[in-house]
Amino acid sequence: MALLPKGIFIVGAKRTPFGAYGGVLKDTPASHAFAVAAREAFKSANVDPALVDTTIVGNVNFLSQCDGGKTPRYCGTYSGVPLSKPALGVNKACGSGYQAIINGAMDIVTGVAKVSLTGGTENMSSLPLLVRNVRFGTTLGASYQVEECVSHQALDSFSGLTLVELTENMAKKNGITKREADEFTIESHKRWKAAFRNGLFNSEIAAMTMTVGDHEVEFRNDSLPNPEIKLEEIARHTPISGTDGIITTGNSAPVADGAAALILASEEALKAHSWTPLVRLVGWACIGVDPDEMNSGAVVATKKLLNMAKYQMKDMDLVEINDSFSAHVLACNKELDADIRKVNVSGGSMALGYAPGSSTARAATHLVHQLMYD
């Protein structure tokens, strides 16, 4: 937990469009997607990649990249960062993108760097399948099961509960209903539509050129938002954890692929190169909670940071809450006593799709541009 003793600024922030699971980005390595966002961030900020001192990238599923676990290194290299500069991969599950930004800021605070390239990237579509207990042979006729890597991320082995069950517990504790979760899902798509119509995403998205068949096409817009979806369509989904449950596949964020990159600079570098800051980073808070209450971590950390910075939720103009489930956003919002009209105002992962290593970096990127837009 820290309030920054000196100025640290975000001078560039871009993201790729987010693609559907098994969709347009399925064959694009995560490091390549990150590089697209990073190169556009450098261009928009007039920053020479050669000035980057450290590269820090959130990435949860490094097995999906077939690059020997060196995805962050390739992210920097493909972005134009000199080979002599180090790279670090961060895996903090859903908070990996945020943690990458924090680590970049820490490098600047400690004097390790004046400029840090941060963000997150994930290609969920290229995750391999698992077959357990066959490496050293099996008996004749033994059965085995092909498993999805994605499904194992949904289980907290310490508590023995799935993310759905943990979120259900938090939602019920706060009196959140299935209908409210369904309605917020629809609201997320509507907010995305309004932002899209107003051109809000134009400044943050780095378009990608994709090869389809024998020709190239430009991929510029997010694949998953469906602003025409109706409440009845969401409501017909049955609860995952039982008839009295809240969470369904309809009010859960769909799996997605995508990347986001943010350039952090010290005040010294900012002045030396006459860069224009987009926003100033004020501080952060990282905490741990009981695994049975892991979904409350964001609430506890936020309250600590607000208290340290001597702010209140009512002072915030915009709030981004990580939203793999609508019920989680609503529960966090209730515990924080935030104004829901200020939360995920342009739609979050419920509309755009969820990629663990990059979704919080995407949220931070969007928040930078939303603050400038407002």
N, C-alpha and C positions, 0 to 999 in steps of 0.2 A: 504494500500500500504506500503510495507516494504522491505528494504534490510536487510538481517540478520546480526546482530552485531557479531555473533559467529558461529562457524561451526555447521551445521546440515546436517547429511548425510543419504542417503538411503542405507541401508546395505542388504536389501532383497526385492525382487519384483517378484511376480508370478501372473499368471492369469489362470483361467480355459479356456478351449476351449469355444468358443461362439456357442450356439446352436440355431437352427431355432425356430421361434415362433410356439409353439405346437409340438416341436420336442423332441429330446432326453432328454433335461433338464426340460421338462414341469412339472414333478412331483418331482423335486428336490427343496426343500426350499432354498430360497436365502441365509439364514444363513449357511446352509450346504455347498453350493457352495463356499461361501466366506471362510469357514474353510478349504476346500481343498487347496485353493490358499495360505492361511495364513500358514498352517502347512508346505507346501513345501517351502515357503519363510523362515520360521524359520530354517528348515533343511538345506537349501542351504547356509544360512548365519551363521549357527552354533550359533543361538540365542535361549536361553531358554525362552519359553513363560512366565515363571514366572517373568521375568525381565520387562515385559510390564507394564507401569504405566497407560496408557490410551488407549482406543480403540475408534476410530472415523470412522464411516462408512457412505458413501453416499448411500442413498436409497430413491427413489421417491415414489414408489408404495407399501407402507407398508401394504395396505389392501390385497395385494396378498399373504401374508405369513401366515395368520391365526395364528399369534403368539402374538396377542394383542398389536401390535405396538412396540414390543420389539426386533425387528430384530437385531439392532446393539449390544444389550446385548448378544443375543444368538451367534452372530458372534464371539465375544470375548470368550465366554464360550466354544463353540465347537472348537475353535482354541487352547485351552489350557491356556488361560489367567486366572489368579486367580479370584475367585468370589469376592474378596475384591477390585478389581480394577474397576473403573467406565467405562461406555461406553456412547457414544453420537451418535445419528443419525443426519445426515446432509441432508437436502433437498434444494438444490439450482438448481433444475430442471436439465438441461443438464450439468451443471457445478458441480454437487454434488461430484463427485469423486475428482476433483481438490480441492474443498473446504475442503473435509475431510483431504487431505494432508496439506493444509494451517493451519487448526485447530490443527493438530498434531504438526506442526512446532511451532505454537503459544504456545502450552503447554510446549514445550521444551524451548522456548525463555523466557517464564515467570517463569520457574523453577518448573512448576507443574509436569513435566515429564522429564525423561532422555531417555526413550524409548517409542515410540508411534506406535501402530498398526493402520494403516489407509488403506483406499481404498474405494471400492464401490461394491454393489451387486444388482442384479435385476432379478426377474423372471416375465417377462411380460406375459408369457403363463398362469399363474395362476390368472391373474386379474379377479375379478368378473364382471358380467354384472350388469347394473343399471336399476331399474324401478322407476321412479320418481312419486311423488304426489299420492301414494297409501297407505302410512303409516297409515293415519287416515281415511281410507275408501274412496270409490268412489261411484258415483251414478250408478244405474243399466244401463248397456249398455255403460258406459263410456269407451273410448279407452285409451290405454296406450302403451308406446313404450319401448321395451328392448334396452338399449344403451350400447355401448362399453365404458369402462373407458378410453381406449387409445385415443378415439376421442376427449375427453374433454381436454386432455393435449395439443392439437393442437390449442386451441383458447386462445387468449389474451383478457380477458374480459374488460380490461381497454380501449384498442384501438378498440376493436370489430373486430379485424383482426385475421385471422388464421396464423399459422406459415408459411404456404405456401404463403399466401399473403404478409406477411412481408418479406419473403425471396425473393419473386418475385420483390418487390419494390427495395430491395438492389441490386439484380442482374441487373435489368434494369438500375438502376442509374449508374452502373459500366460497362454497355454495354455488359453484359454476354448474350450469345445466348443459345438457347435450344441445338443446336448441340454441343457447347462447353461443356455444362453440361453432355450431353450424352457421349461425348468422354472421359471426366474425369472419369466418372463411369467405363467405360471399362478399363481405365488406372489403376484405383484402383485395379481391379481384376488382371490385369497383374502384377502389383507390388507385390501383395500378392503372386502370383504364383512364381515369381522370389525369393522372400524371403523364401518361403516354400521350394523350390528346394535347396536353399543354406543352409537350416537347421537353419535359423535365429530364428525361433519360438521355437526351441527345448529347449533353455535355459530359456524361459519365461513361457512356458505352464506347468501347473500342471495337469497331466492326471487324469481322474476320472474313477472309476470303477462303472459301471451301471448294474443294474439287468434288463435283457430283457427276459421276459417269465420265464423259469426255469433255466436260466444260466446267468453268469456274463460276461460282455464285457468291454473292455477298450475304453474310449472315450478320444482321444488324439488330434484330429484335428478339426479345426473350420468347422462348417457344411455348412455355406452359400456361401463362395467364389466359383465363377464359372468362372475360367480363360478362358474357351472356349467360353464364351458368345460373340456374334457378335454385332457390332454397329447397324446393321439393326434390331436386336431384341429389343434393347433399344429404337431406334428411332421410332419404330411403336407405342409406348405408346403415348396417347394423353395428352396434358396439362391439369392439374387439374382445373386451374382457367380460362379457356377460350382458344379460338383458338390461341391467340397471347401469350399465357403463355410459361413459360420456364420449370417449374417443373412438372414432371410426376411421376407415381409410379415406372417407370424404372430408373430414375436418383435420386430417394430418397432412403435413407438407409432402408433396411428391418428391421423389429422388431426382436429382439433377446433376449436370456437369457444368463447371464454370470456374472462373478465376478473377481475382481483383488484385491490383497493385497500388501501393501508396508510397510516396517518396517523403521521407522525414529529413528535415534539415535543422541544424543548429542556428541560433541567431547570428553567430559569427559567419557561417556560410551564407546565410540569407543576405546579409549586408555586403559581403565580399563579392557576390555574384549578381547582386541587384535582382534577386528573385522576388516574385510577388507571392506572399503567403495566402493560402486558401483559408486555413483555420489554425489556431494555436492549440496545442495539446496541453491541458491543464493538469491532469493527474489520472491515477487509476487505483483500483483496489482489487486484490486477489485474496480469496479466503477459501477455507475448507469447511464442509458441513458433514453431518452424519449421512452416510450413503442412503439411508432410508428417506432422507429429505433432500436428496441431491438437487432436485429441481428448484429448491429455494435459494441455491447459491447466488444466483444473480440478484435476488432481493437483498440478501445480507450484504453482499459486496457493494451494491449501490447505496444502501443506507450508510455504510461506513465511509464511502467516498464523499457523499453529500455532507455528512457530519464534519469530516476533516476539512472540506473546502468551504464550510459554512454556507451551504446552499440548501434549498428545499426543493422538493419535486415541483412545486408550483412556480419556481423560478425558471424551470426548463421550458424552452420554446418547442423543442422536438425531442422525442424519445424513441430509441430503437430497442425492441426486446426480441431476442432470438426466438424464432417462432417455428419450431418443428411441429408443434401442435397448437391449435387455436386456444385450447383450454389452458395451456401453459401461459400464453400471453395474458389471458384474462385473469388468471390467478395471480401472476406477478403484478399486473396492473392494480389489482385490488389491494394487495399487500403493500404496494408502494404508494397507494392513494394518488395515482397519476390520472391525468385527464386523458381518457381513451381517444379523444379527438386529436391528441398530439402524438399518439403512439403508432409507429409504423404507418405514417401518414400517406405513403405512396404504395402501400401494399408491401408485404414482406415475403418470406419464403413460402407462405401459404399460397401465394399466387405465382411467384417466380420459380419455386422449386428449391430443394435443400441439398447442399453439398457440404458435408461436415468441415472439411479443411478450409473452405473459402467463403461460406455464407456470412460469417461475421465480418470478414474483410469486405465483402460486398456491401453489408449494412453500413460499415464505417465509410466506405467510398460514397455511398448514396447520401449519407448524412452530411458529408462535406459539401456536396453539390446542393442538397436541399437547403442547407443553411445559407448558402450564397444566393440561391433562387429566392428565398423568402426575404 
